[in-house]
Amino acid sequence: MIENRTVCAVVLIVCVAAADRHAAAQTARQSARPVRWLHRHWETCSLRESSPEGIRQVRPIDTGLAASDPRVAPVAAEPVIFPDVRYAKLDGVEPNLLSLDVHAPRDARGCPVLVYVHGGAWSFGDKRATGHKVPYFTGRGWVLVSLNYRLLPAADPLVQAQDVADALTWVHDRIERYGGDPNELFLMGHSAGAHLVSLVATDFGWLERSGKNPSIIRGVVQLDTAALDIVRLMETSADFYTRFFGDDHRQWRQASPVSHVAAGKPIPPFLLAVAGGHQATRLQVAGFAAALQQAGVRAEILEAADKTHTTLNRDLGLAGDAVTAEVMEFIDSIRTPRR
């Protein structure tokens, strides 16, 4: 059974890559306007000082930082782990699918909190797959929470978004018991998880149904997803993405983070990291960033040309990883505004 799941996962990842290439070719032909990508070093400044599209980008990543660099090297002992904590209970649902793991520094108190949502094409994956993130973030005095959510085919992405919102509600209500600061709550997601955190951070209905004000989210780090404008995605790759988002146009719009961006909404700042080699993802990210900026929301694009969809996420927190350093620059600029 495990071998069969592994084969299915590999086949699905290969299919995702093929669909992305197909979508890139179609999007390039159908795009109404070109996307302008800036090539400049990281800066923290007003987006009004950026390009007309409001999209900022660092140079393709050079992962040459030394392991001793304080921006990337973990500095503390092994964290305390609180595994399999249930954030919700539903009849007929396996408890593990509605659970989370809390990783905290020893003697933690008032620590900032990062909530991580795994990827897996909305169909597989697990909260334990955190790579280097746990030692890195807890070593820098963070509480890291990694959560599970229900999966396809039993639960579609909209159901999954509510699971993520319910988990965030649990974290905001209870994380002080584990040494975290509920007022310093950041989100990170990879692939399908990046879609889900983006949806929860832009469509406020998910958190409001859980009784929370969406302003509890301080910032979002999105790691390589093409699922930001599902309506547009279906124009080029419906034969592939229908298995995830169905054939209901209203559901496509509801599942599209870009559809919920509007001026006047307290949407948190976004860092949008993009791996190399997938033009369709780059165009989706560029369109989403432009929509955020036009609504007055800070949006930064981090293009990691030397990373793949897998290594961008896997290497985050690894000593010497420059993407990690850029992620922390972004987060720190929100936590402590620069003068």
N, C-alpha and C positions, 0 to 999 in steps of 0.2 A: 504493500500500500504506500509506504514511504517512497519507494523507488518510483512508483507511478506518479506520485505528486511531484517528485523532482523533475521527471521527464516533462510533465505538463507545464511546470513552471519555466523550464528552459525553452520549450516550444513557444510559450506565450511571450517570453522576452524577445525571442527572435522575431515573432510576428509584430510586436510593438515597434521594433527597429525598422522592419520592412514597411509598416504602415506609415511611420514617420517620414521615411524617404519618399513614399508615394505622395503623402500630404505636402511635403516640401515642394515637389515638382508642380503639383496642382496649384498650391498657394502662390507660387512665384508667377504663374501665368494669370491667376485671377486677381491678384492683389491690386486694389484701386490706387494705392500710393506707396512709394518706396519707404522703407524704414531706415532712418538715419541712425547709425551706431557711432558713438563717440569713442575715441581712443585717447584716454588721458589717465594719469595716475589718480588713485583714490583721493577724494577730498570730501569734507563735510561742509556743505554750503547750501544756500537756498536754491531750490530747483528753478527759481525764476532766473538764476544766473546761468542755467544750463542751456541746452539746445532748445529750439522752438518746440520740439516734441517733448521736452522735459525728461529725456532719458540720459542717464549717466552711466558710464561704463569704465571699468578699470582695464588696463592692458591685459592681454592673454597671460595667464598666471605662470610665473616662474617659481617653482617650488624649491628655491635654493636657500631658504632661511635655515640658520643653524639650529640644532636641537636646543642649544642654550638660550635662544631668543626668548625673552620673558613673555612675548605675545603668544607663544605656542607651546611652551613646555609645561606639563603638569607639575604641580609643586607640593602636593599634599599626600597623606597616607590613604590607604584603602578606604572607600566610603562605607557607610552603613546602608544596607539594602533592606527594603521592606517590600517583598515580592507579593504579587497576586492579590493586591488590595482591590476589592470590588467597588466600583463607582456607581453601579446600578444593578438591579435585579429584575429580570423578566422571566416569566414562566416559559419553559421550553427552550431557553437560550443557555448554551453552555457558559458557566460562570467565567471561564478564562477569557471569553470574547468580550466581556464587559468588566475587565480588570485592568489594573495598571501596576507598574513597579515604581517605587520611589527610591532614588539613590541620593543620599545626603552626606555631606562631610560630617566627620565625627564632631560632636558638640556644636552642631549647626544652630545658628540663631539669626533670624533676620536676613537669610540669604536670598538673592534673586533666584527666580525659578524659570527653568526652560522645560516646556512640555513638547516632547517629540512624538510625531505621528509617522509610523513606518509606511513604506510603499508596498507594492505588490499587485499592480493592475486591479485594485479593488477586489481581488480574488484570493490572495494568499499573503503571507507575511506574519510577523509576530513581534511583539514588544521587546523581546530579548535581543533582537538584532540591532544593537546600538553602536557596534563598532568601537571606535576610540572615544566616543562622546562622553561616556560615563567618567573614566579617569580624568579626561581633560577638564570637563566642566566642574566636577566635584573638587578637583585639584585646584581650581581657581575660586572656590568658595560658592559654587552654585548648587542648588538642588535640581536634579534632573528627574523628570517624570516621563516614562515611556508607556504608552497606552495601546491596548488592543481595541478593536471595534469589530462589529459583525461584518461578514464578507459575502460577496456574491458566490452562488446564486441566491442565497437566502435573504440577503439584504442589499439593496441597490445603493448607489452613492449618496442619495438623499437621506436614506436611513442612517448611513454611516456618518454623515455630517451631524446628525442629531446625537449620535453616540459620542462624537468628539466634543460637542457642546456640553453634553451631560458630564463628560470627564472633566472638562474645564471648570464646570460649576463645582464639582467635588473638590478639585484642586484649590479653587479660590476659597471655598468654605473651610477647608481642613488642613491646608499645607503648613500653617503655623505650627501645628503639632509636630511636624517633621523638620522644623527649623527654617522653613521658607517664608518669604515675605509675599503675601498675596497682592501687594501693590506693585510688585516687580515681576509681572508675569509675561513671558515671551513664548511665542510659538515657533516651532520648526517642523517642517514636513518634507519628505522626499517622494518624488514621483506621484503616485496616487495620494499619498499623505500630504504632499504639497498642494494638490488640488483641494483636499478637504480643509486644510487650515486656511487656505485663501478664501474658500466659500464661507466658512464660519466667521472670518474676520470682515467680510464685506456684506453678507446677508445677515442682518442683525436678528432676524426672526429665530434663528437656531438658539442663540443664547437667551433671548427674551422668553422663549418657551420654557427654558430651564430656570427662569426667574432672575436672570443676571443682566446687568447693564453691559453692553458690548465694550465699553471703555475700559474694562478690566484688562484687555489685551494691550500691552505696551508696544509691541513690535512683532513682526512676522519675518522669518527667514524661510524662503521658498527655495527648495533644491530641485531644480530641473523637472518641470512638468509642462506638457503641451496642452493640458486640459484647463484652459482659462476662458476660452470662448467656444463652448460646445456647439453652438449653432454654426459657427464658421467651420469648426472641425468636421462637422457632419457633411458640409458641402464638398469636402475633399476625401473623407475617409469613413463614410457611413458604413461601408461594408465591414469595417473592422470595429469601430467604436459603438455600433448598435448593440453589441453584446453586453456593453457596460451601461449605456445610457438609454436603451430602448429606442422606440420610434415615435415617441410623443414630443412634438415640437415645444410644447409648454414645459415639459420636463427638461428639455435641453436648455431652455433659457433659465429655468430655476436652478439648474446645476452649474451655470456659467458664472464664475466670480465676476467677470467684467460686466454682466448685466445688472449687478447690484451696486456698482460704483456711481456715486452721485455727489455733487457739491453739497456741502453742509453736513454731511455725515461724519462722525468722528472715527473714520477708518484709521487704523494704526499705520505707522510707517512700514514699508516693505523693502526687503532686500531680495532681489530675484537672481539667483545663481543659475547659470546656464552652462552645461557641458558643451564640448566642441562637437561638431560634425552633424548637427541636426537642425537644418534650416527652419523646418516647420515649428520647432520649439522656440527658436529665436524670434520668429515672427509673432507667435502667440504672446510671448513674454513682452516683446516690444509694444504690442497693441495694448496689453494690460497695463504696462507701466505708463504709457501715454494717457490712458483713461484716468488712472489714479492722479497723475500730475495735473491734468485738466480740471480735476475735481478739487485741487488744492492739497492733495495727499503726497507726502514724500515717497518717492519710489526710486530705488537705485538698482541698476543692472550690473551684475558681476559676471563677466564672461570668462570662463575657465577653459580656454581652448585646448589645453593639454590634458583635460580630464574627460573620461567617459561618463555615461549616465550612472554607472556603478561606482567608479572610483571617486567621483565628486562627493558622494555620500560616504563611502567606505573610509576615505582618508580624512574626513573631517575630525579634528582632534588629534591627528597624528603629529608628532613633533616634526617641525620643519615644513608643515603644510601651509602654503601661503593663503589658500582659500580660508582656512581657519582664522588666520590673522585678520583678513578682511571682514569676516563675520563678526569678530570681536570688536573691530573698529566701529562697525555699524551699531552694534548693540550698546557699546560704551558711549557713543555719541548721543544715544537716546537717554540713557541713564544719567549721564552727566553732561549737559549741554556745554559745548565749547564757547568760550568768550571771544 
